[in-house]
Amino acid sequence: MFDHISIGVRDLARTKQFYDNALAPLGYRRLYDDPSGLGYGRDAVSLWIGVTEHPVPPDAASNLHFCFTAPSRQSIDAFHGAAVASGGADNGAPGLRAAYGPDYYAAFVVDPDGYRIEAYCGNHEG
């Protein structure tokens, strides 16, 4: 349904470090980089991040979050560890979420700008 999503941040260097580290275990990488923005994806950019003076204010009650598909449960564990080590805040440790489905394995983090992100795998193996 979506070709891409764009978000705005104040500190591009901090954001670059965070997303480079957090998304690598999921198989995503930085495909675009210039002084005004970054682009992440596997083969094409799906997440655009631009510098702005007025990013969307964090609101945990909004239910807004971005979910990245993951190739395995181990990659979700690595995503969560890398994201927290790179300045993100834990918002739900890696594990099964039985309420979402019998094989719904996910982890949740809040990025340094307050965006809530999730990594998910519906695979019951590895």
C-alpha positions in Angstrom: 0.0 0.0 0.0 2.7 2.5 0.9 5.7 3.4 -1.3 7.4 5.2 1.5 7.0 7.1 4.8 8.8 10.4 5.7 9.5 11.7 9.2 11.2 14.9 10.4 14.0 15.2 12.9 16.1 18.0 14.4 19.5 16.2 14.7 20.4 14.3 11.6 23.7 13.0 12.8 22.1 11.5 15.9 19.3 10.0 13.8 21.8 8.6 11.3 23.7 6.8 14.0 20.5 5.4 15.6 18.9 4.1 12.4 22.1 2.8 10.8 22.6 0.6 13.9 18.9 -0.3 14.6 17.9 -1.2 11.1 21.1 -3.2 10.1 20.0 -6.4 11.9 16.7 -6.3 10.0 18.5 -6.1 6.6 17.9 -2.4 5.9 20.6 0.1 5.2 21.1 3.7 4.4 20.6 4.2 0.7 20.6 8.0 0.6 22.5 10.6 2.6 22.9 14.3 2.1 22.9 17.3 4.5 19.1 17.6 4.4 18.1 14.0 4.8 18.5 10.2 4.9 16.8 7.3 3.2 16.6 3.7 4.4 15.5 0.5 2.7 16.6 -2.8 1.3 16.6 -2.3 -2.5 14.8 1.1 -2.6 14.2 3.9 0.0 11.1 3.3 2.0 11.9 5.4 5.0 12.8 9.0 4.4 14.1 11.2 7.2 14.5 14.9 6.8 15.8 17.7 8.9 13.1 20.1 10.2 12.8 22.7 12.9 9.3 21.5 13.8 9.1 17.6 13.9 5.9 16.0 15.1 5.9 16.1 18.9 6.1 12.7 20.5 2.8 11.4 21.8 2.7 7.9 23.3 -1.1 8.0 23.5 -1.5 8.6 19.7 -0.9 5.0 18.8 1.3 6.1 15.9 4.2 3.8 15.3 6.2 2.3 12.4 6.6 -1.4 12.1 9.5 -2.9 10.2 9.4 -6.5 8.9 12.2 -8.7 10.2 13.6 -11.9 8.7 13.9 -13.8 12.0 13.4 -13.6 15.7 17.2 -13.3 16.2 17.2 -10.2 14.0 14.5 -8.7 16.2 16.6 -9.4 19.3 19.6 -7.7 17.6 17.4 -4.8 16.5 16.2 -4.1 20.0 19.7 -4.3 21.5 21.2 -2.1 18.8 18.4 0.5 19.1 18.6 0.8 22.9 22.5 0.9 22.7 22.2 3.7 20.1 20.0 6.1 22.1 16.6 4.5 21.8 14.4 3.7 24.8 12.9 0.3 25.4 9.2 0.2 24.7 8.7 -3.6 24.8 11.4 -6.2 25.0 11.6 -8.9 22.2 9.1 -11.7 22.7 5.9 -13.3 21.5 2.8 -11.2 21.6 0.1 -13.9 21.9 -2.7 -11.3 21.9 -1.6 -10.4 18.3 -1.3 -13.9 17.0 0.4 -17.2 18.0 3.6 -16.5 16.0 3.7 -12.7 16.5 7.3 -12.0 17.7 8.2 -8.3 18.1 10.2 -5.7 19.9 9.3 -2.1 20.5 11.6 1.0 20.9 11.2 4.7 21.0 13.8 6.5 18.8 15.8 9.5 20.0 13.1 11.9 18.5 10.2 10.1 20.2 9.0 8.1 17.2 7.8 4.7 18.3 9.1 1.8 16.1 8.6 -1.9 16.1 10.3 -4.9 14.5 8.0 -7.8 13.7 8.4 -11.4 12.5 5.4 -13.8 12.1 7.8 -16.7 11.5 7.7 -19.3 14.2 11.2 -20.4 13.4 14.6 -18.7 14.2 
